[in-house]
C-alpha cells in the first residue's frame, strides 16, 4: 500500500474530520453508558479539578469553566506538573479528572498515581486510546477511540474530549437533550468548514502577520490559549494569549500593523470585548473576530469576521470556535515551509526519562 507523503495531509484531514468525529464519539458514549455512569456515581458536593498537560490543560480550563456554568458547582483546572511539584495546591475534598489523548503522558499518569496513593477520591480519566497506563489508576474511564490522531498536534482529540466533558457537565445539570446539542453542533459546524478554510487561507496568503495574539474570556480563555499553542506548534510563530480585557493592562504595547489579534467574543462580555477590539484596531493592529453572531459594529472594526451562528449553549461553541485557529496554525506553517504533521522539536506523547512514564518525547 502506498504512503501519502504530502505535507500536512494528516493534520488537515483530522481538522476537517471534527464534526463527523463528534457525532461518532457521541454515539459511542450513548451506547457505552460511560457518561451516565460517571455522572451518577461521582460526587457533587466537592470541587472538580480538571488536570492535563499542554493542549489537555487548556482543554481542562474550558471544561472547568463549563462545569461551573452548567452545574453551579466549583471547578478549576491545574497542570499535572503543579500537582506533582506543589501538591498543596490541590484542593481537598475534590473530584479529579485526568485528561490525556494518549493515556501515557508521564505527568498525567504520575498525577493519577499520586491521587491513588494520597487521596480517597474516585478518579475519572478521559483518553482517545485503549489499554493505557492512565486507566490503571482510574475508577471510571471515558475512551474516545474515533478521535485519536496520527498527527502530533491535537485537533479532533481536543474538541472531542472537550465535548465529552461538557456533555458530562450537562448531564449533571439535568440537561436531557445533550446528545441533540452535539448532533446540532456537528451539522452546523460542518456547513461552516469551507468558509472557515477560505477566510483563514486568504488571511495567511496576505502574509502581513509576524506576531499573533489570542484573546478570550470565560470558557473562551482556554480557547485562546489553545489557539496560541496551535500557531506555535505548527508554524513556530511568536504567539501569546490573554484574557480579553487584560490585554489593555500592558500587553497592548506590542500592537503593530504586523500583529494579528484574534478575538473569541462571548455573548456575556460582548460590549466590553468589542471596546477592546476597537481599541486594538485604532492602534494599527490586524483584527480577526470569531463570534457567534456578527454585528455591523464588529464588521466595521475587524479586518475579518467569522460568524458561527450556532444554535447551541455558549460553552458548547468552544469546540467550533477553535477550528479557525487550528487552520491558522496549519496554513501559516505551510507558508513558512514547515510540515504541520511533523512539528519541530515535538513528538506525539510526552514520556519523560526517570519517571513512572519512562521513554522520551513531547506531546499529549
N, C-alpha and C positions, 0 to 999 in steps of 0.2 A: 504494500500500500504506500502511495506517495505521501510525502510530508509537505504540508503547506508552509513555505518559508517566507511568505510576505510579512513585511514589518508590521507589528502591532495587530496581526489578524485575530489573535485570541482575545486581546483586550477589547477591541471594538465589538467583536461578536458577543462578548459577555456583557458589555454595557448595554447593547441594544436588545439583549435577551431578557432584560429585567422584568418587564411586565408579564411575560409568559412564565418566568420563573416564580414570580409572586403567586400566580394562580396555582401552579403546581405545588408549591410549598403549602399554600392554604388548604388545598385538597388533602395533601399528605397529613397535615395536622388534624384536619377534621376526622380523617379515617383512623389515625393513631390514638386520638384522645389525649395526647400528651399535654396540651394546653389546659384542657378541662381538669385533668388530674392534678396538675400543679396549682391551678387556680383554687381548687377546693382544698388541697392538702396543706398548702403553705400558709403561714400565719399572716394576719392582717393588722396586728397591734404592735408592730415593730417597724423600724426604719429599713427600707430596702436599699441595698448597696450594690450597684452595678459595677462590675470590675472587668477591665480589659487592658490591652496594650495597643498603642498605635491607633489604627483605624477603629479597632474594637473598643478602645477607651472613648473615642469621640462618639461612637455608637452608644456607649453606656451613658454619655451625657444626654443624648436625645431621649434615650429610654427612661432615664431618671426624671427628666422634665415631664415626659408623657405620663409616667406613673403618678406623679403628684397632681397633674392637671386632670387626669381621668378618675383617679380613686380618692383624691384628697388626703392620701397617706404621705408620710415623709419618705423621701428618697434622695439619694445622692450618687455620684459616680466617683470612683477612685481608680487611679492606675494600679495595676497589680504590684508594681515596684514600691509604691508608697506603703502598702500593707506589709511587704517584706522588710522594708528598711525602717519604717515608723509605724509599727503595729498599733500604737496608742491612738492613731488617727481613726482606726476602725471603730465605729460606734457599737455599743452593746446595750440591750439586745438588738439584733439585726437579722435581716434575711439576705445572705449573699447570693448574687447571680454572677456566674463566671462566663465570660464571653471569649471564644476563640474559634476562628474559622477552621483551623486545623485540629484543634483539641490537643495540640502538642506544644504550644507556646510555653517556654520554660517558666517564665514568671507567673503566668496564669496557673499552670499546673502546680507550681510551688505554693502559690497563694491558696489553692484548693487544699493542698496537703496541710498547710498551716491552719486553715479553718477546721479541718477534720481533727487536728490534734488539740487545738486550743479552744474550740467552741462547740457547743451542743447544737448549733443551728443546722437545720437541714440545708443542703447545698443544691442549688439549681444551676445546671450548666446548659449552654447552647453552643452548638457547633455545626459545621457542614460536613463532618467526616464521621466515619464509623469506627468502632473499636479503638477509641483513643485513650490515652493515659488520663485525660481530664475526667472522663466519665467514671473512672475507677473510684474517684473521690466524691461523686455526685449522688445524691439521693434521687434526684429527678433530672432527666436529660432531654433536651429538645434537639433532634437531629434533622437538619435540612439538607440532605444529600443533593437534591436538584440544584441547590445554589452554589455548590462547590465550583472551583475555577481552576484553570490551568495557569492563568496569569499570576504574576507576583502581587500586583496591586489588587486591592479588594474593590469590587464594584457590586455585582449582584449578590455576593455573600453579605456585604454590608447592609444593603437595603432589605434583603430577605430576613436576616436575623433581626434587624430593627423592627420590621413589620410584625414578626412573630412575637416579640416582646411587647409591642404596642397592642397587639390582639390580646395578650395575656392581661395587660392592664385594663383593657376594655371589658374583658370577661369578669374581672374582679369588680368592676364598676357596675356590672349588670347590663351592659350593652348587648342586647340579644342579637343584633344584626351585624356583628363584627365581620363575619365571613363575607357578607354582601358589601361591606365597606371595602374590603380588599379587592374583590372582583370588580367593583366600580372603579377603583383606583387603577387597576390593571387596564381596563378598557379605555379609560380616559387618557392615561399616560401613553399608551400605545399610539394613539392618534397624534400625540404631541411630538413623538420622536423625530419625524422628518423635519419639522420646522426648527426644533432644537438644533439638530445637526447643521442645518443651513445657516442659522444665526451664528452659531459658535465657529463654524468653519470660516465664514466670511469675516468674523471679528479677528480670528487668528491670521488669516491671509492678509489683512490690512497691515499687520506687522508693526504696530505702533507701541506695543507694551513691553516694558522691561521689568517692572515691579508689579506684584499682584497683591491686592488686599481683599479680604472677605469679611463681611460684617453681618451679624445676625443677633437676635435677642430671643430669650426663652428657648423653645425647642430648636430654633434656627441657629443658635450659637454653636451647637455641636455640628450642625450642617456646615457652617462657616469654617470650623476647624478641619473637618474632613475635606472640604473643598481646597483649603490651603495645602493639605497634605497631598492631594491628588496632583496638584500642579507641581509641587516639589518633586514628588516621586517620578512622575512621567516625563517632566521637561527640565528638571534641575534648575528651575527658576526661583528667584527670590520671592517668597510669598509669606504673608502674615495674616492673622485673623484676630478680630477683636469683637467685643460687644459693640453694637452699632453706636450707641450714644457715648461710649467710652472713647471712640475714635477722636472725638473733639478734644480730649484731655491730653494733648501732646502728640499722639501718633499722626494727626493730620499734617504735621510738619513735612512729612515725606511726599505729599501730593505734588505731582507734576504732570505735564502732558504725556509722560511715558508711564504713568501709573494707572493701571486698570483697577478700579474699586468696584467689587461686586456686592450688591445689597440683596440679602434674603429678607424680604419685607414681610412683617407679620400684620395680621389684621388688628390685633390689640394695640400695637405700638405704631400704627401706620403714620399718624400725624407727625409724631416726633421723629420717626425714622426718615420720613420724607424731607424734613427740615435739614437733617444731616446730609442726605443725598444732594439737595440743592446747594448746600454749602460746599461740598466736595466739588461739584461742577463749577461753582464760582471761583474755586481755587485753581481751576485748569485741569482737573483730573478727568480721565475717561470713566464713564459710569455704565455698568451693566446692572439692570434691575430685574430680579426674579421675584415674582409676586403671584398671588392667586388671581386677583382682578386688577387690571391696569386702569389708571385714570388719566385724563388729559394732562393733569399737573405732572404726573410721573413721566408720561411720554415726552413732555416738553423739557424735562430736566435731564433725562437719561439719554445716553447715546444708543443703547439697545435695551429693549424690554422683552422679557419672556413671561407671558401671561399663561398660567397653568389652567385656570378655570376649572378646578377640581371640586366636585360636589361631595367632599368627604370632610370629616372633622379636621381642624387645622393641624394638630400634631401628625396626622397620617400623611400630610402633604410633604413632609420632610423627605420621604423616600423619592418622590418625583423631583423635588427641588434640587437635590444633589446631582442629578444626572447632567445638567448643563456644565457643572464644574468638572465632572468626570470627562466629559467631552472636551472641555477647555484644556485639561491636562494632556489628554490624548493628542489633540491636534497641535498643541504648542510643542509637545515632544517631537512629533513628526517634523514640524517646521524647523526645529533646531537640530535635526539629524539624529535623534535618539530613537531607540526601539522601545515603545511602551511595554512590550511583552517581557523585556529584559532590562529593568531599570538599573542604573549604575549603582554599584555597591550593595545591592539588595538581593536577598533570596526570599523564597516564599514563606519560610517559617523561621521564627527566632528560637533557636535551640542553643543555649549557652553551655560552654565547656565548664566542667567542675560543679555542675548543679544537678539536681534530680532530672533536669531536662536532657543533659548530655548533648553532643553534637555541636554544630556551629551554624550561624546564618543570621538573617534578618527578614522578618515578615510578620505573619499574624496567625 
